[in-house]
């Protein structure tokens, strides 16, 4: 077995451990006189667990060991860019002047923080080839909503709001939801036979009621939209705008400019491409980059620079308004700033290695798994369970078995255009040795599918919990502890 | 997922290209999704149906099914007015998986027009489409 041995600690709930009166610290001796308290203010204290320090440390260490995380293993969750998060980013974000800054500090006392935001905006503009940036959106989907609000504001400003948005079937699943939330009807655009957009299909669907198109490039098949410039021309000719979902930007850093592709609005996921922590519902950041013509619609407040001093301004009458308390998830912005500063011009290597790694996996697994679109891929590759289905083994079984080999599963059943999809995104973080171990594990699973399908149906066998009943959890969710 | 030969396709219903079925029951038409559709979707966890009284065109979206894999839209196999919906699916969406043509029915529709099944397929034509 690659990468696993099998010892996992059980661990009770905190309240089931310890003993009354046990503590992990001593309260300092009281140095003020004792005074009577109003009875209304007194009562039983909160029901905290009574634990010693080693009990607490072991408790959380053990719980953390039940996880597969990017700090413990390769996490090839396609579309999510689960790259390693360098620890230096945490160190910078934890500096007292940054971590302890209050969001209501006066501008005069926040010059360093404002400079950080201003410079990050400039860098993201340079990286994407667009002109102006807001750092406010809290995640990718809120970035999409911001983009749709800007689309709406643009057409309303011209006196003719529009009602529809074109969305390719290879776009990210949140795109139609974001468009609907803004009141647009989502019009699906089928991709062509080679998995990318056909400009003629776009030309047929694009009309004067359509606000524009939401494209993911590279798309969710991991393929570069080669016709993006023609698509953008068609959309622009009919008065529409082009939105690019930048969730897959890890393929293009320093290699291709979104602005040059004809993109008007783009969101970035700092928690994907720029290595800030990701997943578990924690804070993300989805900055939105726009062309100069759309800059006046960006959310407020915006950071302005004048003679080396930085200020916040709400004086943008066309702005779509405010999307997040204060200035967005600032701590996440610091981590992305640190990441970009650490790599500098080497950011381009990030994308080159990410694309190389995905193609290496594609080449390594093509003899064992069905490859629905056999083209050089970008930063992720999409296989399907077609061959394994002959043995009644599905993408879900393959994904669960991969846990037994010590790898986080890839994304499965997405994109929807591939039945039984296995979407693998290794990111640039993984070494050739790790990629080889992953390929070896996937090949072993393909052999097991033929010889012992039951083993796969029962997987995972070595994890803390076996196959979870996802169906029952969705049908009859238990929302109590 | 099963082979086509392992799935059930009754003779007494008509099928749409989107894998819904429609069965004539007196003056009404009962609507659901085919055994092929439920098998492709996998375990269904939620079914969203329209309000009673909705008037929908053929091919128009009438609701959605959510499975552990994805959310899929449902399209009207016949045009007409929805006179009843299967409220039991709210608590037991698995009926669509277990009894797609019986307990898993979704709508009862008062059809509009003289030949509601005109554009639909019989069992033979539907099977031919599936085997493509």
Interface residues (C-beta under 8 A of the other chain):
Chain A: X389 X394 X413 X414 X416 X419 X470 X471 X474 X475
Chain B: X1 X40 X43 X45 X46 X66 X68 X69 X70 X93 X94
